[in-house]
């Protein structure tokens, strides 16, 4: 009998200890899970500067065709192909001798006409004197006057021919009509030229043009913002080369097409920039960066906070009682890892930016304020902040009972004995 009593007492103590140890774990497993921890950002509308980037192509501000204005043998080219020339610089020399001869002949014709005019003027003067003395008829004076007028007309014709000959002689020396960069010569020296033959081309590179096309929706958006500023905002245009380097000059937009390209749905625009060192060359592809536009009271959120559903994009917001709600939104363009929200959010809304994968609609969450009361993104296994990864709490191990607690557990067994 004592053996049975000792055995019963030991079994009761063991069962009591097992119940005490299993109690906290069973309670924890049977209760509700704690709210997930998330980070939030409070919506604060503020002015947002915008930049727009487009693919562009450089074109010369002026491209002039230099053509022969008289026929003849091309004697000499007086410039280096591809070199810069100044306005008025001699480019080609066409054989001037035939035109020098034409000028000499025209000058002789002018002298002859001047002499004929002087002769008729003297005859008219004598006729006037004779009529005054009534020594001749009025018809004689009329004939003398007509001869003088005819001589004046012949002199004017001779002077016009002289001017034409001088122009032809002048055109035999071909000069640059504008300053710029020349192309290859089109006709070699010694060739027989006809009037109008192409000799070379000159491209004016300072200033320089950059053509680019923008979607009609963006163009309309920019125009609306400019209209809100009553035309006070001036757009600035920069250029970025293919290797990523930026051009050190800025320009402006001087032309926008009034029609939309039916094939691409874009609107052609043109920027003009200074190009003193000829770094921009015709035909070059560049990136056009348009800046100077500011959106007042713009709402932006981190891009990773966006969620997508069949009904469209949405975000999770946190209400006053830290309960999650769905907020459908309309998004705009993305800028530096943040997305512009066109509608759906207002000032003061609290948007979940980290831990969105753990949030559920109409369920409570715990806001991770971090240090200083600022939202804190949660960390990954390596200890670095990582978007969308929950921060796991370390499990606390169960504590072993103290001797006093074990003795209290034995008290019922002693009483039953």
Secondary structure as GFF3:
##gff-version 3
##sequence-region A 1 417
A	DSSP	alpha_helix	2	30	.	.	.	ID=ss1
A	DSSP	beta_strand	37	42	.	.	.	ID=ss2
A	DSSP	beta_strand	46	67	.	.	.	ID=ss3
A	DSSP	beta_strand	72	77	.	.	.	ID=ss4
A	DSSP	beta_strand	84	85	.	.	.	ID=ss5
A	DSSP	beta_strand	90	94	.	.	.	ID=ss6
A	DSSP	alpha_helix	97	132	.	.	.	ID=ss7
A	DSSP	alpha_helix	138	171	.	.	.	ID=ss8
A	DSSP	beta_strand	173	175	.	.	.	ID=ss9
A	DSSP	beta_strand	180	182	.	.	.	ID=ss10
A	DSSP	beta_strand	192	193	.	.	.	ID=ss11
A	DSSP	beta_strand	198	215	.	.	.	ID=ss12
A	DSSP	alpha_helix	216	228	.	.	.	ID=ss13
A	DSSP	beta_strand	236	240	.	.	.	ID=ss14
A	DSSP	beta_strand	252	256	.	.	.	ID=ss15
A	DSSP	beta_strand	266	273	.	.	.	ID=ss16
A	DSSP	beta_strand	285	302	.	.	.	ID=ss17
A	DSSP	three_ten_helix	303	305	.	.	.	ID=ss18
A	DSSP	beta_strand	307	309	.	.	.	ID=ss19
A	DSSP	beta_strand	312	318	.	.	.	ID=ss20
A	DSSP	beta_strand	324	328	.	.	.	ID=ss21
A	DSSP	beta_strand	330	335	.	.	.	ID=ss22
A	DSSP	beta_strand	338	343	.	.	.	ID=ss23
A	DSSP	beta_strand	350	354	.	.	.	ID=ss24
A	DSSP	three_ten_helix	356	358	.	.	.	ID=ss25
A	DSSP	beta_strand	366	367	.	.	.	ID=ss26
A	DSSP	alpha_helix	403	416	.	.	.	ID=ss27
###
